[in-house]
């Protein structure tokens, strides 16, 4: 039976980045966790950044799969939007690597950790952007800039879920869904 050394290395690196963060992870640690020689890592990855990027790509693929699981083509755009945002932010809060990267950004501001967080946000915005474009094409949403709209939707959702609870009683998921619908679908202007 052949051991997939590359897979062992990626799994070990993911574990190390999730436990220790980007900055504190070393190639020696990864080699030790994977039970391979350090030189073996360099046969597959030229440096720590490349290995980290591999793990970020896998994380983003997993996020897309998680989002796709909750999208129902028979539902209206705004119903799916809330479900996708809710699931993606739950995923981020549960995923050890995402948690560790956010913590590292706050505590040390490591550039590669910031890049990892930026990639996660970009992937979420990109996914929502595709959904916005589909909704525009179906006539469910007015013509708009889909990327900017996706960005605003994500930021509004984060403001209602994460930022609001810093100084207020947290909102229930149903309240968040109602507020998203109010601000994004109904609007503030009287009829």
TIVO-2410 file (N, C-alpha, C; in nm, 3 decimals):
# residues 191
REC num residu      c1      c2      c3 atome chaine
REC   1      X   0.085  -0.119   0.000     N      A
REC   1      X   0.000   0.000   0.000    CA      A
REC   1      X   0.089   0.125   0.000     C      A
REC   2      X   0.063   0.214  -0.093     N      A
REC   2      X   0.141   0.336  -0.105    CA      A
REC   2      X   0.084   0.443  -0.013     C      A
REC   3      X   0.172   0.507   0.059     N      A
REC   3      X   0.132   0.616   0.146    CA      A
REC   3      X   0.135   0.744   0.063     C      A
REC   4      X   0.024   0.819   0.064     N      A
REC   4      X   0.019   0.946  -0.008    CA      A
REC   4      X   0.085   1.053   0.079     C      A
REC   5      X   0.215   1.070   0.058     N      A
REC   5      X   0.293   1.162   0.142    CA      A
REC   5      X   0.245   1.307   0.128     C      A
REC   6      X   0.208   1.344   0.009     N      A
REC   6      X   0.160   1.481  -0.013    CA      A
REC   6      X   0.035   1.507   0.073     C      A
REC   7      X  -0.056   1.410   0.072     N      A
REC   7      X  -0.179   1.423   0.151    CA      A
REC   7      X  -0.146   1.430   0.300     C      A
REC   8      X  -0.055   1.345   0.346     N      A
REC   8      X  -0.012   1.347   0.486    CA      A
REC   8      X   0.044   1.484   0.524     C      A
REC   9      X   0.124   1.541   0.436     N      A
REC   9      X   0.185   1.672   0.461    CA      A
REC   9      X   0.079   1.781   0.470     C      A
REC  10      X  -0.015   1.779   0.375     N      A
REC  10      X  -0.122   1.881   0.374    CA      A
REC  10      X  -0.206   1.869   0.501     C      A
REC  11      X  -0.242   1.747   0.540     N      A
REC  11      X  -0.321   1.728   0.662    CA      A
REC  11      X  -0.244   1.774   0.786     C      A
REC  12      X  -0.115   1.741   0.790     N      A
REC  12      X  -0.032   1.783   0.904    CA      A
REC  12      X  -0.019   1.935   0.909     C      A
REC  13      X   0.000   1.996   0.794     N      A
REC  13      X   0.013   2.141   0.789    CA      A
REC  13      X  -0.117   2.208   0.832     C      A
REC  14      X  -0.230   2.155   0.786     N      A
REC  14      X  -0.360   2.212   0.824    CA      A
REC  14      X  -0.377   2.204   0.975     C      A
REC  15      X  -0.338   2.092   1.033     N      A
REC  15      X  -0.347   2.075   1.178    CA      A
REC  15      X  -0.256   2.177   1.249     C      A
REC  16      X  -0.135   2.192   1.200     N      A
REC  16      X  -0.040   2.284   1.262    CA      A
REC  16      X  -0.085   2.430   1.251     C      A
REC  17      X  -0.131   2.470   1.131     N      A
REC  17      X  -0.180   2.607   1.114    CA      A
REC  17      X  -0.300   2.633   1.203     C      A
REC  18      X  -0.390   2.534   1.218     N      A
REC  18      X  -0.509   2.551   1.302    CA      A
REC  18      X  -0.472   2.559   1.450     C      A
REC  19      X  -0.370   2.484   1.491     N      A
REC  19      X  -0.329   2.485   1.632    CA      A
REC  19      X  -0.242   2.604   1.669     C      A
REC  20      X  -0.146   2.634   1.583     N      A
REC  20      X  -0.043   2.734   1.619    CA      A
REC  20      X  -0.052   2.864   1.540     C      A
REC  21      X  -0.132   2.868   1.433     N      A
REC  21      X  -0.137   2.986   1.349    CA      A
REC  21      X  -0.032   2.981   1.241     C      A
REC  22      X  -0.038   3.077   1.153     N      A
REC  22      X   0.057   3.079   1.041    CA      A
REC  22      X   0.199   3.105   1.090     C      A
REC  23      X   0.214   3.211   1.168     N      A
REC  23      X   0.347   3.256   1.208    CA      A
REC  23      X   0.424   3.150   1.287     C      A
REC  24      X   0.354   3.082   1.379     N      A
REC  24      X   0.422   2.986   1.467    CA      A
REC  24      X   0.441   2.848   1.405     C      A
REC  25      X   0.379   2.824   1.289     N      A
REC  25      X   0.397   2.695   1.224    CA      A
REC  25      X   0.530   2.693   1.150     C      A
REC  26      X   0.604   2.585   1.171     N      A
REC  26      X   0.733   2.569   1.102    CA      A
REC  26      X   0.727   2.443   1.016     C      A
REC  27      X   0.815   2.437   0.918     N      A
REC  27      X   0.823   2.317   0.834    CA      A
REC  27      X   0.868   2.197   0.918     C      A
REC  28      X   0.950   2.221   1.019     N      A
REC  28      X   0.992   2.112   1.109    CA      A
REC  28      X   0.870   2.052   1.181     C      A
REC  29      X   0.782   2.140   1.230     N      A
REC  29      X   0.660   2.092   1.297    CA      A
REC  29      X   0.576   2.008   1.203     C      A
REC  30      X   0.555   2.060   1.081     N      A
REC  30      X   0.474   1.990   0.982    CA      A
REC  30      X   0.534   1.853   0.954     C      A
REC  31      X   0.666   1.846   0.937     N      A
REC  31      X   0.734   1.720   0.909    CA      A
REC  31      X   0.713   1.622   1.024     C      A
REC  32      X   0.724   1.673   1.146     N      A
REC  32      X   0.708   1.588   1.264    CA      A
REC  32      X   0.565   1.533   1.272     C      A
REC  33      X   0.466   1.620   1.253     N      A
REC  33      X   0.325   1.577   1.260    CA      A
REC  33      X   0.294   1.476   1.148     C      A
REC  34      X   0.351   1.500   1.029     N      A
REC  34      X   0.326   1.412   0.914    CA      A
REC  34      X   0.410   1.284   0.920     C      A
REC  35      X   0.509   1.286   1.010     N      A
REC  35      X   0.601   1.173   1.023    CA      A
REC  35      X   0.679   1.149   0.893     C      A
REC  36      X   0.727   1.260   0.836     N      A
REC  36      X   0.812   1.254   0.717    CA      A
REC  36      X   0.934   1.340   0.742     C      A
REC  37      X   1.035   1.323   0.660     N      A
REC  37      X   1.152   1.410   0.669    CA      A
REC  37      X   1.117   1.547   0.613     C      A
REC  38      X   1.183   1.649   0.666     N      A
REC  38      X   1.156   1.786   0.620    CA      A
REC  38      X   1.180   1.799   0.469     C      A
REC  39      X   1.280   1.730   0.418     N      A
REC  39      X   1.308   1.734   0.274    CA      A
REC  39      X   1.193   1.683   0.190     C      A
REC  40      X   1.116   1.589   0.245     N      A
REC  40      X   1.000   1.535   0.172    CA      A
REC  40      X   0.898   1.645   0.145     C      A
REC  41      X   0.881   1.735   0.240     N      A
REC  41      X   0.787   1.846   0.221    CA      A
REC  41      X   0.828   1.927   0.099     C      A
REC  42      X   0.958   1.952   0.087     N      A
REC  42      X   1.008   2.036  -0.023    CA      A
REC  42      X   1.002   1.968  -0.159     C      A
REC  43      X   0.974   1.838  -0.162     N      A
REC  43      X   0.953   1.774  -0.292    CA      A
REC  43      X   0.815   1.810  -0.348     C      A
REC  44      X   0.724   1.852  -0.258     N      A
REC  44      X   0.589   1.888  -0.300    CA      A
REC  44      X   0.560   2.038  -0.294     C      A
REC  45      X   0.622   2.106  -0.200     N      A
REC  45      X   0.596   2.249  -0.179    CA      A
REC  45      X   0.728   2.323  -0.164     C      A
REC  46      X   0.741   2.434  -0.234     N      A
REC  46      X   0.870   2.505  -0.230    CA      A
REC  46      X   0.889   2.587  -0.102     C      A
REC  47      X   0.778   2.623  -0.034     N      A
REC  47      X   0.790   2.699   0.090    CA      A
REC  47      X   0.660   2.693   0.171     C      A
REC  48      X   0.664   2.753   0.287     N      A
REC  48      X   0.548   2.752   0.378    CA      A
REC  48      X   0.429   2.824   0.314     C      A
REC  49      X   0.455   2.932   0.242     N      A
REC  49      X   0.347   3.009   0.179    CA      A
REC  49      X   0.270   2.923   0.079     C      A
REC  50      X   0.343   2.844   0.000     N      A
REC  50      X   0.278   2.758  -0.100    CA      A
REC  50      X   0.193   2.651  -0.031     C      A
REC  51      X   0.245   2.595   0.077     N      A
REC  51      X   0.172   2.495   0.154    CA      A
REC  51      X   0.046   2.557   0.216     C      A
REC  52      X   0.059   2.676   0.269     N      A
REC  52      X  -0.054   2.749   0.327    CA      A
REC  52      X  -0.161   2.775   0.221     C      A
REC  53      X  -0.118   2.814   0.101     N      A
REC  53      X  -0.211   2.842  -0.008    CA      A
REC  53      X  -0.289   2.716  -0.046     C      A
REC  54      X  -0.223   2.603  -0.047     N      A
REC  54      X  -0.290   2.476  -0.074    CA      A
REC  54      X  -0.402   2.451   0.027     C      A
REC  55      X  -0.375   2.478   0.152     N      A
REC  55      X  -0.473   2.457   0.257    CA      A
REC  55      X  -0.587   2.558   0.245     C      A
REC  56      X  -0.555   2.682   0.211     N      A
REC  56      X  -0.659   2.783   0.193    CA      A
REC  56      X  -0.750   2.744   0.076     C      A
REC  57      X  -0.691   2.692  -0.032     N      A
REC  57      X  -0.772   2.650  -0.147    CA      A
REC  57      X  -0.870   2.539  -0.107     C      A
REC  58      X  -0.823   2.445  -0.027     N      A
REC  58      X  -0.910   2.336   0.020    CA      A
REC  58      X  -1.021   2.391   0.111     C      A
REC  59      X  -0.987   2.484   0.197     N      A
REC  59      X  -1.085   2.544   0.286    CA      A
REC  59      X  -1.195   2.614   0.205     C      A
REC  60      X  -1.155   2.688   0.104     N      A
REC  60      X  -1.250   2.762   0.021    CA      A
REC  60      X  -1.338   2.666  -0.059     C      A
REC  61      X  -1.281   2.557  -0.109     N      A
REC  61      X  -1.362   2.456  -0.179    CA      A
REC  61      X  -1.466   2.396  -0.084     C      A
REC  62      X  -1.424   2.370   0.039     N      A
REC  62      X  -1.516   2.315   0.138    CA      A
REC  62      X  -1.627   2.414   0.169     C      A
REC  63      X  -1.594   2.543   0.178     N      A
REC  63      X  -1.695   2.646   0.204    CA      A
REC  63      X  -1.797   2.649   0.091     C      A
REC  64      X  -1.751   2.639  -0.033     N      A
REC  64      X  -1.842   2.642  -0.147    CA      A
REC  64      X  -1.936   2.522  -0.142     C      A
REC  65      X  -1.882   2.406  -0.106     N      A
REC  65      X  -1.965   2.285  -0.096    CA      A
REC  65      X  -2.072   2.304   0.012     C      A
REC  66      X  -2.033   2.361   0.125     N      A
REC  66      X  -2.126   2.386   0.236    CA      A
REC  66      X  -2.237   2.482   0.192     C      A
REC  67      X  -2.201   2.586   0.117     N      A
REC  67      X  -2.300   2.683   0.069    CA      A
REC  67      X  -2.396   2.616  -0.029     C      A
REC  68      X  -2.343   2.535  -0.119     N      A
REC  68      X  -2.426   2.468  -0.219    CA      A
REC  68      X  -2.528   2.375  -0.155     C      A
REC  69      X  -2.492   2.318  -0.039     N      A
REC  69      X  -2.583   2.226   0.030    CA      A
REC  69      X  -2.712   2.293   0.074     C      A
REC  70      X  -2.708   2.422   0.105     N      A
REC  70      X  -2.828   2.489   0.157    CA      A
REC  70      X  -2.906   2.566   0.051     C      A
REC  71      X  -2.850   2.580  -0.068     N      A
REC  71      X  -2.921   2.651  -0.175    CA      A
REC  71      X  -3.029   2.561  -0.233     C      A
REC  72      X  -3.149   2.615  -0.240     N      A
REC  72      X  -3.262   2.543  -0.298    CA      A
REC  72      X  -3.307   2.623  -0.420     C      A
REC  73      X  -3.291   2.566  -0.541     N      A
REC  73      X  -3.327   2.640  -0.662    CA      A
REC  73      X  -3.475   2.680  -0.668     C      A
REC  74      X  -3.559   2.614  -0.589     N      A
REC  74      X  -3.702   2.649  -0.588    CA      A
REC  74      X  -3.733   2.765  -0.494     C      A
REC  75      X  -3.636   2.804  -0.412     N      A
REC  75      X  -3.657   2.916  -0.320    CA      A
REC  75      X  -3.623   3.048  -0.388     C      A
REC  76      X  -3.679   3.154  -0.334     N      A
REC  76      X  -3.649   3.289  -0.381    CA      A
REC  76      X  -3.507   3.326  -0.339     C      A
REC  77      X  -3.450   3.423  -0.410     N      A
REC  77      X  -3.313   3.467  -0.387    CA      A
REC  77      X  -3.287   3.503  -0.240     C      A
REC  78      X  -3.373   3.585  -0.180     N      A
REC  78      X  -3.347   3.634  -0.045    CA      A
REC  78      X  -3.356   3.522   0.060     C      A
REC  79      X  -3.441   3.422   0.035     N      A
REC  79      X  -3.445   3.307   0.127    CA      A
REC  79      X  -3.313   3.231   0.121     C      A
REC  80      X  -3.264   3.207   0.001     N      A
REC  80      X  -3.136   3.138  -0.015    CA      A
REC  80      X  -3.020   3.220   0.040     C      A
REC  81      X  -3.025   3.351   0.018     N      A
REC  81      X  -2.916   3.438   0.065    CA      A
REC  81      X  -2.896   3.423   0.215     C      A
REC  82      X  -3.004   3.433   0.290     N      A
REC  82      X  -2.991   3.422   0.435    CA      A
REC  82      X  -2.936   3.285   0.474     C      A
REC  83      X  -2.986   3.180   0.413     N      A
REC  83      X  -2.941   3.044   0.445    CA      A
REC  83      X  -2.791   3.027   0.414     C      A
REC  84      X  -2.748   3.079   0.300     N      A
REC  84      X  -2.606   3.067   0.261    CA      A
REC  84      X  -2.518   3.146   0.357     C      A
REC  85      X  -2.551   3.272   0.382     N      A
REC  85      X  -2.470   3.354   0.472    CA      A
REC  85      X  -2.464   3.293   0.611     C      A
REC  86      X  -2.576   3.247   0.659     N      A
REC  86      X  -2.583   3.186   0.791    CA      A
REC  86      X  -2.492   3.063   0.798     C      A
REC  87      X  -2.499   2.978   0.698     N      A
REC  87      X  -2.419   2.855   0.697    CA      A
REC  87      X  -2.270   2.886   0.682     C      A
REC  88      X  -2.235   2.982   0.596     N      A
REC  88      X  -2.094   3.015   0.577    CA      A
REC  88      X  -2.033   3.076   0.702     C      A
REC  89      X  -2.106   3.162   0.770     N      A
REC  89      X  -2.051   3.222   0.891    CA      A
REC  89      X  -2.044   3.120   1.004     C      A
REC  90      X  -2.141   3.029   1.011     N      A
REC  90      X  -2.131   2.918   1.107    CA      A
REC  90      X  -2.007   2.835   1.078     C      A
REC  91      X  -1.987   2.806   0.950     N      A
REC  91      X  -1.870   2.727   0.908    CA      A
REC  91      X  -1.741   2.795   0.954     C      A
REC  92      X  -1.732   2.926   0.930     N      A
REC  92      X  -1.613   3.002   0.971    CA      A
REC  92      X  -1.592   2.998   1.121     C      A
REC  93      X  -1.702   3.008   1.196     N      A
REC  93      X  -1.691   3.008   1.342    CA      A
REC  93      X  -1.656   2.870   1.397     C      A
REC  94      X  -1.686   2.764   1.320     N      A
REC  94      X  -1.659   2.627   1.364    CA      A
REC  94      X  -1.524   2.576   1.315     C      A
REC  95      X  -1.476   2.631   1.206     N      A
REC  95      X  -1.354   2.579   1.143    CA      A
REC  95      X  -1.231   2.631   1.217     C      A
REC  96      X  -1.152   2.539   1.269     N      A
REC  96      X  -1.038   2.575   1.353    CA      A
REC  96      X  -0.939   2.668   1.284     C      A
REC  97      X  -0.911   2.644   1.157     N      A
REC  97      X  -0.813   2.728   1.086    CA      A
REC  97      X  -0.865   2.871   1.073     C      A
REC  98      X  -0.991   2.887   1.035     N      A
REC  98      X  -1.047   3.021   1.021    CA      A
REC  98      X  -1.044   3.095   1.155     C      A
REC  99      X  -1.076   3.024   1.262     N      A
REC  99      X  -1.073   3.084   1.397    CA      A
REC  99      X  -0.932   3.129   1.431     C      A
REC 100      X  -0.835   3.041   1.408     N      A
REC 100      X  -0.696   3.071   1.443    CA      A
REC 100      X  -0.643   3.188   1.360     C      A
REC 101      X  -0.678   3.192   1.231     N      A
REC 101      X  -0.633   3.303   1.146    CA      A
REC 101      X  -0.690   3.436   1.196     C      A
REC 102      X  -0.819   3.436   1.229     N      A
REC 102      X  -0.881   3.560   1.279    CA      A
REC 102      X  -0.815   3.604   1.409     C      A
REC 103      X  -0.786   3.508   1.496     N      A
REC 103      X  -0.719   3.538   1.623    CA      A
REC 103      X  -0.578   3.594   1.597     C      A
REC 104      X  -0.507   3.533   1.505     N      A
REC 104      X  -0.370   3.579   1.474    CA      A
REC 104      X  -0.371   3.719   1.413     C      A
REC 105      X  -0.469   3.747   1.330     N      A
REC 105      X  -0.480   3.881   1.270    CA      A
REC 105      X  -0.501   3.984   1.380     C      A
REC 106      X  -0.591   3.954   1.476     N      A
REC 106      X  -0.619   4.047   1.586    CA      A
REC 106      X  -0.497   4.067   1.676     C      A
REC 107      X  -0.431   3.956   1.711     N      A
REC 107      X  -0.323   3.963   1.809    CA      A
REC 107      X  -0.190   4.010   1.752     C      A
REC 108      X  -0.155   3.964   1.634     N      A
REC 108      X  -0.021   3.995   1.579    CA      A
REC 108      X  -0.028   4.068   1.445     C      A
REC 109      X  -0.135   4.047   1.372     N      A
REC 109      X  -0.146   4.111   1.241    CA      A
REC 109      X  -0.057   4.049   1.135     C      A
REC 110      X  -0.027   3.919   1.147     N      A
REC 110      X   0.057   3.850   1.050    CA      A
REC 110      X   0.001   3.868   0.910     C      A
REC 111      X   0.087   3.908   0.818     N      A
REC 111      X   0.042   3.938   0.681    CA      A
REC 111      X  -0.022   3.817   0.613     C      A
REC 112      X   0.035   3.698   0.626     N      A
REC 112      X  -0.022   3.581   0.560    CA      A
REC 112      X  -0.156   3.541   0.624     C      A
REC 113      X  -0.172   3.562   0.753     N      A
REC 113      X  -0.301   3.536   0.818    CA      A
REC 113      X  -0.405   3.635   0.765     C      A
REC 114      X  -0.365   3.761   0.749     N      A
REC 114      X  -0.455   3.861   0.691    CA      A
REC 114      X  -0.493   3.820   0.549     C      A
REC 115      X  -0.396   3.771   0.473     N      A
REC 115      X  -0.422   3.725   0.336    CA      A
REC 115      X  -0.520   3.608   0.337     C      A
REC 116      X  -0.505   3.517   0.432     N      A
REC 116      X  -0.598   3.404   0.443    CA      A
REC 116      X  -0.740   3.451   0.470     C      A
REC 117      X  -0.756   3.543   0.563     N      A
REC 117      X  -0.889   3.599   0.594    CA      A
REC 117      X  -0.945   3.671   0.471     C      A
REC 118      X  -0.860   3.745   0.401     N      A
REC 118      X  -0.904   3.816   0.280    CA      A
REC 118      X  -0.953   3.716   0.174     C      A
REC 119      X  -0.883   3.605   0.160     N      A
REC 119      X  -0.923   3.503   0.062    CA      A
REC 119      X  -1.058   3.442   0.097     C      A
REC 120      X  -1.080   3.419   0.226     N      A
REC 120      X  -1.210   3.364   0.269    CA      A
REC 120      X  -1.321   3.463   0.235     C      A
REC 121      X  -1.300   3.591   0.269     N      A
REC 121      X  -1.402   3.692   0.239    CA      A
REC 121      X  -1.425   3.704   0.089     C      A
REC 122      X  -1.318   3.702   0.013     N      A
REC 122      X  -1.329   3.712  -0.133    CA      A
REC 122      X  -1.407   3.595  -0.191     C      A
REC 123      X  -1.385   3.475  -0.137     N      A
REC 123      X  -1.456   3.357  -0.183    CA      A
REC 123      X  -1.606   3.368  -0.152     C      A
REC 124      X  -1.638   3.417  -0.032     N      A
REC 124      X  -1.779   3.432   0.005    CA      A
REC 124      X  -1.845   3.537  -0.084     C      A
REC 125      X  -1.779   3.650  -0.102     N      A
REC 125      X  -1.834   3.756  -0.189    CA      A
REC 125      X  -1.851   3.703  -0.331     C      A
REC 126      X  -1.752   3.628  -0.380     N      A
REC 126      X  -1.761   3.572  -0.515    CA      A
REC 126      X  -1.879   3.479  -0.531     C      A
REC 127      X  -1.903   3.397  -0.430     N      A
REC 127      X  -2.016   3.305  -0.435    CA      A
REC 127      X  -2.148   3.381  -0.436     C      A
REC 128      X  -2.160   3.479  -0.345     N      A
REC 128      X  -2.284   3.558  -0.338    CA      A
REC 128      X  -2.302   3.636  -0.469     C      A
REC 129      X  -2.192   3.685  -0.523     N      A
REC 129      X  -2.197   3.759  -0.650    CA      A
REC 129      X  -2.262   3.674  -0.760     C      A
REC 130      X  -2.225   3.548  -0.767     N      A
REC 130      X  -2.286   3.458  -0.867    CA      A
REC 130      X  -2.436   3.444  -0.843     C      A
REC 131      X  -2.475   3.434  -0.716     N      A
REC 131      X  -2.616   3.421  -0.682    CA      A
REC 131      X  -2.692   3.550  -0.716     C      A
REC 132      X  -2.629   3.665  -0.692     N      A
REC 132      X  -2.691   3.794  -0.726    CA      A
REC 132      X  -2.710   3.803  -0.877     C      A
REC 133      X  -2.609   3.763  -0.953     N      A
REC 133      X  -2.620   3.769  -1.099    CA      A
REC 133      X  -2.733   3.680  -1.148     C      A
REC 134      X  -2.746   3.561  -1.090     N      A
REC 134      X  -2.857   3.471  -1.128    CA      A
REC 134      X  -2.991   3.536  -1.095     C      A
REC 135      X  -2.999   3.601  -0.978     N      A
REC 135      X  -3.124   3.667  -0.938    CA      A
REC 135      X  -3.156   3.783  -1.032     C      A
REC 136      X  -3.054   3.855  -1.076     N      A
REC 136      X  -3.075   3.964  -1.173    CA      A
REC 136      X  -3.129   3.906  -1.303     C      A
REC 137      X  -3.065   3.797  -1.349     N      A
REC 137      X  -3.106   3.733  -1.475    CA      A
REC 137      X  -3.250   3.682  -1.468     C      A
REC 138      X  -3.293   3.637  -1.348     N      A
REC 138      X  -3.429   3.585  -1.330    CA      A
REC 138      X  -3.530   3.697  -1.301     C      A
REC 139      X  -3.481   3.821  -1.285     N      A
REC 139      X  -3.570   3.933  -1.255    CA      A
REC 139      X  -3.611   3.942  -1.109     C      A
REC 140      X  -3.541   3.870  -1.019     N      A
REC 140      X  -3.573   3.875  -0.876    CA      A
REC 140      X  -3.507   3.994  -0.808     C      A
REC 141      X  -3.402   4.049  -0.870     N      A
REC 141      X  -3.327   4.161  -0.816    CA      A
REC 141      X  -3.307   4.263  -0.928     C      A
REC 142      X  -3.315   4.391  -0.892     N      A
REC 142      X  -3.292   4.496  -0.991    CA      A
REC 142      X  -3.150   4.487  -1.046     C      A
REC 143      X  -3.129   4.533  -1.168     N      A
REC 143      X  -2.991   4.536  -1.220    CA      A
REC 143      X  -2.901   4.620  -1.128     C      A
REC 144      X  -2.784   4.566  -1.096     N      A
REC 144      X  -2.691   4.632  -1.006    CA      A
REC 144      X  -2.552   4.575  -1.031     C      A
REC 145      X  -2.454   4.628  -0.961     N      A
REC 145      X  -2.319   4.573  -0.967    CA      A
REC 145      X  -2.318   4.451  -0.874     C      A
REC 146      X  -2.312   4.329  -0.929     N      A
REC 146      X  -2.325   4.209  -0.845    CA      A
REC 146      X  -2.213   4.195  -0.741     C      A
REC 147      X  -2.091   4.233  -0.775     N      A
REC 147      X  -1.981   4.219  -0.680    CA      A
REC 147      X  -1.999   4.315  -0.562     C      A
REC 148      X  -2.029   4.440  -0.592     N      A
REC 148      X  -2.047   4.539  -0.486    CA      A
REC 148      X  -2.168   4.502  -0.399     C      A
REC 149      X  -2.274   4.457  -0.464     N      A
REC 149      X  -2.395   4.418  -0.392    CA      A
REC 149      X  -2.365   4.300  -0.300     C      A
REC 150      X  -2.290   4.202  -0.348     N      A
REC 150      X  -2.252   4.086  -0.266    CA      A
REC 150      X  -2.169   4.131  -0.146     C      A
REC 151      X  -2.078   4.222  -0.168     N      A
REC 151      X  -1.993   4.275  -0.060    CA      A
REC 151      X  -2.080   4.342   0.047     C      A
REC 152      X  -2.173   4.427   0.005     N      A
REC 152      X  -2.262   4.496   0.098    CA      A
REC 152      X  -2.349   4.396   0.174     C      A
REC 153      X  -2.398   4.295   0.104     N      A
REC 153      X  -2.482   4.193   0.169    CA      A
REC 153      X  -2.404   4.120   0.277     C      A
REC 154      X  -2.281   4.080   0.246     N      A
REC 154      X  -2.199   4.011   0.345    CA      A
REC 154      X  -2.171   4.101   0.464     C      A
REC 155      X  -2.133   4.226   0.439     N      A
REC 155      X  -2.100   4.318   0.547    CA      A
REC 155      X  -2.222   4.348   0.634     C      A
REC 156      X  -2.338   4.362   0.572     N      A
REC 156      X  -2.462   4.386   0.648    CA      A
REC 156      X  -2.492   4.264   0.735     C      A
REC 157      X  -2.478   4.147   0.679     N      A
REC 157      X  -2.503   4.026   0.756    CA      A
REC 157      X  -2.407   4.015   0.874     C      A
REC 158      X  -2.280   4.043   0.851     N      A
REC 158      X  -2.180   4.038   0.958    CA      A
REC 158      X  -2.210   4.144   1.064     C      A
REC 159      X  -2.255   4.261   1.020     N      A
REC 159      X  -2.288   4.368   1.115    CA      A
REC 159      X  -2.406   4.326   1.203     C      A
REC 160      X  -2.505   4.263   1.145     N      A
REC 160      X  -2.624   4.222   1.221    CA      A
REC 160      X  -2.596   4.103   1.313     C      A
REC 161      X  -2.505   4.016   1.274     N      A
REC 161      X  -2.480   3.896   1.353    CA      A
REC 161      X  -2.365   3.914   1.451     C      A
REC 162      X  -2.252   3.958   1.403     N      A
REC 162      X  -2.132   3.965   1.488    CA      A
REC 162      X  -2.116   4.101   1.556     C      A
REC 163      X  -2.124   4.208   1.480     N      A
REC 163      X  -2.096   4.341   1.536    CA      A
REC 163      X  -2.204   4.388   1.632     C      A
REC 164      X  -2.330   4.363   1.599     N      A
REC 164      X  -2.441   4.408   1.683    CA      A
REC 164      X  -2.430   4.350   1.824     C      A
REC 165      X  -2.393   4.224   1.835     N      A
REC 165      X  -2.390   4.158   1.966    CA      A
REC 165      X  -2.276   4.206   2.055     C      A
REC 166      X  -2.185   4.285   2.002     N      A
REC 166      X  -2.077   4.339   2.085    CA      A
REC 166      X  -2.129   4.439   2.187     C      A
REC 167      X  -2.240   4.505   2.153     N      A
REC 167      X  -2.294   4.606   2.245    CA      A
REC 167      X  -2.444   4.594   2.266     C      A
REC 168      X  -2.507   4.488   2.212     N      A
REC 168      X  -2.651   4.467   2.224    CA      A
REC 168      X  -2.680   4.319   2.246     C      A
REC 169      X  -2.803   4.293   2.281     N      A
REC 169      X  -2.850   4.154   2.289    CA      A
REC 169      X  -2.842   4.093   2.149     C      A
REC 170      X  -2.785   3.973   2.136     N      A
REC 170      X  -2.776   3.912   2.002    CA      A
REC 170      X  -2.914   3.894   1.939     C      A
REC 171      X  -2.917   3.906   1.807     N      A
REC 171      X  -3.042   3.887   1.733    CA      A
REC 171      X  -3.060   3.739   1.703     C      A
REC 172      X  -3.184   3.694   1.708     N      A
REC 172      X  -3.215   3.556   1.668    CA      A
REC 172      X  -3.201   3.546   1.517     C      A
REC 173      X  -3.181   3.423   1.468     N      A
REC 173      X  -3.163   3.403   1.324    CA      A
REC 173      X  -3.282   3.455   1.244     C      A
REC 174      X  -3.402   3.435   1.298     N      A
REC 174      X  -3.522   3.485   1.230    CA      A
REC 174      X  -3.523   3.637   1.220     C      A
REC 175      X  -3.476   3.703   1.327     N      A
REC 175      X  -3.468   3.850   1.325    CA      A
REC 175      X  -3.368   3.897   1.220     C      A
REC 176      X  -3.256   3.827   1.211     N      A
REC 176      X  -3.155   3.864   1.112    CA      A
REC 176      X  -3.213   3.850   0.973     C      A
REC 177      X  -3.283   3.740   0.949     N      A
REC 177      X  -3.345   3.718   0.817    CA      A
REC 177      X  -3.444   3.830   0.784     C      A
REC 178      X  -3.526   3.868   0.883     N      A
REC 178      X  -3.624   3.976   0.863    CA      A
REC 178      X  -3.554   4.109   0.832     C      A
REC 179      X  -3.447   4.138   0.906     N      A
REC 179      X  -3.376   4.264   0.885    CA      A
REC 179      X  -3.306   4.266   0.748     C      A
REC 180      X  -3.248   4.154   0.709     N      A
REC 180      X  -3.187   4.148   0.576    CA      A
REC 180      X  -3.292   4.175   0.469     C      A
REC 181      X  -3.407   4.112   0.486     N      A
REC 181      X  -3.514   4.133   0.389    CA      A
REC 181      X  -3.560   4.279   0.390     C      A
REC 182      X  -3.572   4.335   0.510     N      A
REC 182      X  -3.616   4.474   0.522    CA      A
REC 182      X  -3.518   4.570   0.453     C      A
REC 183      X  -3.390   4.560   0.487     N      A
REC 183      X  -3.292   4.654   0.433    CA      A
REC 183      X  -3.259   4.630   0.286     C      A
REC 184      X  -3.257   4.504   0.246     N      A
REC 184      X  -3.214   4.474   0.109    CA      A
REC 184      X  -3.329   4.458   0.010     C      A
REC 185      X  -3.443   4.413   0.057     N      A
REC 185      X  -3.553   4.386  -0.036    CA      A
REC 185      X  -3.661   4.493  -0.030     C      A
REC 186      X  -3.708   4.524   0.092     N      A
REC 186      X  -3.816   4.620   0.107    CA      A
REC 186      X  -3.764   4.763   0.099     C      A
REC 187      X  -3.659   4.793   0.177     N      A
REC 187      X  -3.602   4.927   0.174    CA      A
REC 187      X  -3.664   5.019   0.276     C      A
REC 188      X  -3.601   5.132   0.296     N      A
REC 188      X  -3.643   5.228   0.398    CA      A
REC 188      X  -3.747   5.328   0.348     C      A
REC 189      X  -3.752   5.349   0.219     N      A
REC 189      X  -3.845   5.449   0.165    CA      A
REC 189      X  -3.989   5.401   0.180     C      A
REC 190      X  -4.081   5.493   0.220     N      A
REC 190      X  -4.223   5.453   0.231    CA      A
REC 190      X  -4.279   5.423   0.091     C      A
REC 191      X  -4.377   5.337   0.086     N      A
REC 191      X  -4.435   5.299  -0.045    CA      A
REC 191      X  -4.497   5.414  -0.116     C      A
***
